[in-house]
Amino acid sequence: MTLLQIVTDSASVVTAAEQSISVLDLAMKGGVIMIPLALMWLVAVYVFVERLITINRAGKVPQLFMNNVKDLVLKGDINGAKLVSAQNDTPTARIIEKGIQRIGKPIENIEKSMENTGKLEIYKLEKNLVILTIIAGIAPMFGFLGTIAGMIQTFFNNSITSDITLGSIAGGIYVKMVTSAAGLVIGIMAYIAYSYLNAQIDKVVNMMEAASAEFIDVLHAPMK
């Protein structure tokens, strides 16, 4: 390799480094469509964090909760069992409390009442999750729309200036592809967030069902 080639290659590397662009600068060049994409990202993050905190709280049932309730019910201390349930602000405790309030009625009525309460609690846990599914669906579409609009504008400008060199075309297209990339990233992350939260909700639901079954078994046992 000659000295001239080394100098030329070094200059090319320096030029490429100088032409590199940060992710933030690239995002800024995405155009107006990046504004709704950014809003979708903020909304998705907010919904994920808010739901995650709520679901984690719902799953924190005291370890001795069911044992205390069972002991009180078996002793005939219904008011004490109600008090223990009311002191625990969790979906499981509210379902058990509803069952305790129905003690004395047929088992079928108690089970139905607890089941209805469970459905309401699940609905509360799933609140706003649909927002994540919407964002997962429309964010890539918004990104693609931005890319198409940018390409139309690029080719329109080229038709006016008659500049159809590869550099001018590629320079306009690569910038507009940013919106497609951003839309896909936001959509994928929103879908992952939705799937993760659903898995956490399933754990809470299983806990609620296990507690309900345990409570019904207690009602079948003779009271002291």
C-alpha positions as CSV (number, residue, x, y, z in Angstrom):
1,M,0.0,0.0,0.0
2,T,1.4,3.4,-1.0
3,L,1.7,6.4,1.1
4,L,-0.9,8.1,-1.0
5,Q,-3.4,5.3,-0.5
6,I,-2.9,5.4,3.3
7,V,-3.5,9.2,3.4
8,T,-6.6,8.8,1.2
9,D,-8.0,6.0,3.4
10,S,-7.3,8.0,6.6
11,A,-9.1,11.0,5.0
12,S,-12.1,8.9,4.2
13,V,-12.3,7.6,7.8
14,V,-12.1,11.1,9.1
15,T,-14.7,12.3,6.7
16,A,-17.0,9.4,7.7
17,A,-16.5,10.3,11.3
18,E,-17.3,13.9,10.7
19,Q,-20.4,12.9,8.8
20,S,-21.7,10.7,11.6
21,I,-24.9,11.8,13.2
22,S,-26.3,11.2,16.7
23,V,-29.6,9.4,17.3
24,L,-31.2,12.6,18.6
25,D,-30.1,14.6,15.6
26,L,-31.4,11.9,13.3
27,A,-34.7,11.8,15.2
28,M,-35.1,15.6,14.8
29,K,-34.7,15.2,11.1
30,G,-37.6,12.8,11.0
31,G,-40.1,15.6,10.5
32,V,-43.4,16.5,12.0
33,I,-44.5,12.9,12.1
34,M,-42.0,12.4,15.0
35,I,-44.2,14.5,17.3
36,P,-47.2,12.1,17.4
37,L,-44.7,9.2,17.6
38,A,-43.0,10.9,20.6
39,L,-46.4,11.4,22.2
40,M,-47.3,7.7,21.7
41,W,-44.0,6.7,23.3
42,L,-44.7,8.9,26.4
43,V,-48.2,7.6,26.8
44,A,-47.0,4.0,26.4
45,V,-44.4,4.5,29.1
46,Y,-46.9,6.2,31.5
47,V,-49.5,3.4,31.0
48,F,-46.9,0.7,31.5
49,V,-45.5,2.2,34.7
50,E,-48.9,3.1,36.2
51,R,-50.3,-0.4,35.5
52,L,-47.2,-2.2,36.7
53,I,-47.4,-0.4,40.1
54,T,-51.1,-1.1,40.4
55,I,-50.7,-4.8,39.5
56,N,-47.8,-5.3,41.8
57,R,-49.8,-3.8,44.7
58,A,-52.7,-6.1,43.8
59,G,-50.5,-9.1,44.1
60,K,-49.1,-8.3,47.6
61,V,-51.5,-10.3,49.8
62,P,-50.3,-10.8,53.4
63,Q,-49.0,-14.3,53.9
64,L,-51.2,-15.1,56.8
65,F,-54.3,-13.4,55.4
66,M,-56.2,-16.5,54.4
67,N,-55.2,-18.4,57.6
68,N,-56.6,-15.6,59.7
69,V,-59.8,-15.4,57.7
70,K,-60.3,-19.2,57.9
71,D,-59.7,-19.3,61.7
72,L,-62.2,-16.5,62.3
73,V,-64.8,-18.0,60.0
74,L,-64.5,-21.4,61.6
75,K,-64.8,-19.9,65.1
76,G,-68.0,-18.1,63.9
77,D,-66.4,-14.6,64.2
78,I,-67.8,-13.3,61.0
79,N,-67.4,-9.6,62.0
80,G,-63.7,-10.3,62.8
81,A,-63.3,-12.0,59.4
82,K,-64.9,-9.0,57.7
83,L,-62.6,-6.6,59.5
84,V,-59.4,-8.6,58.5
85,S,-60.6,-8.5,54.8
86,A,-61.5,-4.8,54.9
87,Q,-58.0,-3.9,56.2
88,N,-56.3,-5.4,53.1
89,D,-56.7,-3.3,50.1
90,T,-56.2,-6.0,47.4
91,P,-58.5,-7.7,44.9
92,T,-58.2,-11.0,46.7
93,A,-59.2,-9.5,50.0
94,R,-62.2,-7.7,48.4
95,I,-63.4,-11.0,46.8
96,I,-63.1,-12.8,50.2
97,E,-64.9,-9.9,51.9
98,K,-67.8,-10.3,49.5
99,G,-68.0,-14.0,50.3
100,I,-68.0,-13.3,54.0
101,Q,-70.8,-10.8,53.6
102,R,-72.9,-13.6,51.9
103,I,-72.3,-16.2,54.6
104,G,-75.6,-17.8,55.5
105,K,-76.8,-17.9,51.9
106,P,-76.6,-20.9,49.6
107,I,-73.0,-21.8,48.5
108,E,-74.0,-21.2,44.9
109,N,-75.1,-17.7,45.6
110,I,-71.8,-17.0,47.5
111,E,-69.7,-18.4,44.6
112,K,-71.7,-16.3,42.1
113,S,-71.2,-13.1,44.1
114,M,-67.5,-13.8,44.5
115,E,-67.2,-14.5,40.8
116,N,-68.9,-11.2,39.9
117,T,-66.6,-9.3,42.2
118,G,-63.6,-11.1,40.7
119,K,-64.7,-10.0,37.2
120,L,-64.8,-6.4,38.4
121,E,-61.4,-6.6,39.9
122,I,-59.9,-8.1,36.7
123,Y,-61.5,-5.3,34.7
124,K,-59.8,-2.8,37.1
125,L,-56.4,-4.5,36.6
126,E,-56.8,-4.4,32.8
127,K,-57.8,-0.8,32.7
128,N,-56.0,1.2,30.0
129,L,-54.1,-1.8,28.7
130,V,-56.0,-1.4,25.4
131,I,-54.0,1.9,24.9
132,L,-50.9,-0.2,24.6
133,T,-52.5,-2.4,21.9
134,I,-53.6,0.6,20.0
135,I,-50.1,2.2,20.1
136,A,-48.6,-1.2,19.1
137,G,-50.8,-1.2,16.1
138,I,-50.8,2.4,14.9
139,A,-47.2,3.5,15.7
140,P,-45.6,1.5,12.8
141,M,-48.4,2.9,10.5
142,F,-47.6,6.4,11.5
143,G,-43.9,5.7,10.9
144,F,-44.6,4.3,7.5
145,L,-46.8,7.2,6.6
146,G,-44.0,9.6,7.5
147,T,-41.6,7.7,5.3
148,I,-44.0,7.7,2.3
149,A,-44.7,11.5,2.8
150,G,-40.9,12.2,3.0
151,M,-40.2,10.2,-0.2
152,I,-42.9,12.0,-2.1
153,Q,-41.5,15.3,-1.0
154,T,-37.9,14.2,-1.9
155,F,-38.9,13.0,-5.4
156,F,-41.0,16.2,-5.9
157,N,-38.0,18.4,-5.1
158,N,-35.8,16.3,-7.4
159,S,-38.3,16.7,-10.2
160,I,-38.1,20.5,-9.8
161,T,-34.4,20.8,-9.4
162,S,-33.7,18.0,-11.9
163,D,-31.1,16.7,-9.4
164,I,-31.5,13.0,-9.7
165,T,-28.0,11.9,-8.5
166,L,-27.8,9.0,-6.1
167,G,-26.6,11.2,-3.3
168,S,-29.5,13.6,-3.5
169,I,-32.0,10.7,-3.6
170,A,-30.4,8.6,-0.9
171,G,-29.9,11.7,1.3
172,G,-33.6,12.4,1.3
173,I,-34.8,8.8,1.7
174,Y,-32.5,7.8,4.6
175,V,-33.7,10.7,6.7
176,K,-37.4,9.8,6.1
177,M,-36.8,6.2,6.9
178,V,-36.2,7.4,10.5
179,T,-40.0,7.6,11.1
180,S,-40.5,4.0,10.0
181,A,-37.7,2.8,12.4
182,A,-39.1,4.9,15.2
183,G,-42.6,3.6,14.6
184,L,-41.5,0.0,14.6
185,V,-39.5,0.4,17.8
186,I,-42.4,2.1,19.6
187,G,-44.9,-0.5,18.4
188,I,-42.7,-3.5,19.4
189,M,-42.0,-2.1,22.8
190,A,-45.7,-1.3,23.4
191,Y,-46.5,-4.9,22.4
192,I,-43.9,-6.3,24.8
193,A,-45.2,-4.1,27.6
194,Y,-48.7,-5.3,27.0
195,S,-47.7,-8.9,27.0
196,Y,-45.7,-8.5,30.2
197,L,-48.5,-6.8,32.0
198,N,-51.0,-9.5,30.9
199,A,-48.7,-12.1,32.3
200,Q,-48.6,-10.3,35.6
201,I,-52.3,-10.0,35.7
202,D,-52.7,-13.7,35.1
203,K,-50.6,-14.3,38.2
204,V,-52.9,-12.1,40.3
205,V,-56.0,-13.8,38.8
206,N,-54.6,-17.2,39.8
207,M,-54.0,-16.0,43.3
208,M,-57.6,-14.7,43.5
209,E,-59.0,-18.0,42.2
210,A,-56.9,-20.0,44.7
211,A,-58.1,-17.8,47.6
212,S,-61.7,-18.1,46.5
213,A,-61.5,-21.9,46.2
214,E,-59.9,-22.1,49.7
215,F,-62.6,-19.9,51.1
216,I,-65.4,-22.0,49.7
217,D,-63.8,-25.1,51.2
218,V,-63.9,-23.4,54.6
219,L,-67.6,-22.9,54.2
220,H,-68.1,-26.6,53.7
221,A,-66.2,-27.3,56.9
222,P,-68.2,-27.4,60.2
223,M,-67.8,-24.3,62.3
224,K,-66.5,-24.6,65.9
